[in-house]
Amino acid sequence: MQRWIKLPDGRFVDANRIMYIGKVETYPRIDEDGNDLGQGYNVNIGTGLAREEQITLMAGKEEVLAVLKQILGAPAPAAG
């Protein structure tokens, strides 16, 4: 049975195909003009071992944590 997870960039991934989840890393975000946009978060998600089967999820803290909770089977927070 497929369990589709929507990523913040609009793509979908089948949570049952995920083989590994990398370490969550942080990076400084800036816009085109060099203004500080705060802390960004990214995590690598792999549905296979080949490079084409790896996804790098880059978003804000809340978005990354929400996707990871969905992948790991926790109920999604209520939209509001």
PyMOL commands that set and color helices and strands:
alter all, ss='L'
color gray80, all
select helices_A, chain A and resi 15-17+51-53+61-71
alter helices_A, ss='H'
color red, helices_A
select strands_A, chain A and resi 4-6+12-14+20-21+25-30+36-46+54-59
alter strands_A, ss='S'
color yellow, strands_A
deselect
rebuild
show_as cartoon
